[in-house]
């Protein structure tokens, strides 16, 4: 009887050992197949987040419209410019005390500035103008303009664009405040990052390049970039995480 009990206990121990071996083998199989140490998914999430925080830091607002100004009947011996009061309610973005960039229909640049919602424009004998308003524009030193009430504003087009000036500021910070900038952009400490433009003179990459031994994940984005001279270009940016 005792021998039978001993055999049963031995069989039970053997079954436990076999079960344990199968369990460990199954866990190892999962590790080999699923590769939980693979950081590609994490890297993809980080690089997508990097673009969002990058765009948020360098974006600016741009409002564009056409202006018909009937100023031909205005004669002033002391002023060669006029001003119109921009109707703030038609804008989603604030235009108060922002910068202005005004051109004639033939794209010649016209001196202008914004004081509050008052848009001052040099006359130059034209009635039709294209007006762009953005914090990135520098105003011209004109003033003492006469008010104009006979004017029309066309449909206002507003959009977010990337500021070329802000890109330059970020590039400088990449060189001098890398760790602070990385934290502000939400890049985890275990990763490094780089941002480069295809044609603009903007290059945020390590001074001695990215090490050859690391695995780099890259993502391209095409965005509109606004310069202070009023030009807008489509630029390809490559964001890298490693």
C-alpha angles and dihedrals in degrees: 000000000000090000091054091051090049091052091051091051091049091050090050091052091048091051090050091052092048091048091051092049091051091048094051090046092051092050091050089049090054091050091051095046101038096036098205088186090065107109097190093105091048091047091051091053091047094050092048089050089047092058092050093051092042092053091046092055098046102035125111134184123251126191119187131186144149120249126204108196118185097203099137092104094052115099120181127169092202104040134050094182138064135207133216127195108238112224101240094198092071092060128080091194119057114256097184112124093348125134123271135210117192129184135176121242089268088055096250109149117248124202112252146150141182123236107181102313092330111112111204115202132181108235106221089174096282128123101194125065140167111227125199122185124195139139087242096068123093114222124233118241099251127132145144090073123164120243120256123200100170101082141111131210121209126218112312117233115199129183145152115253135171116264115230090205092054090050089057091050091050092049089054091050090049088059098042108023104029098147093047092047092048090054092048091051091051097242110155115241091245090066135063123205143201135190123196134176122222100224108000120088091252117120122162102178133122114283092242096036132252113311113258093224096064128086110241125204114199135187130186124216128181116212139165114257121201121208125202089248090065098255120133123201134181107239132187115224123193116208118196134193126186 
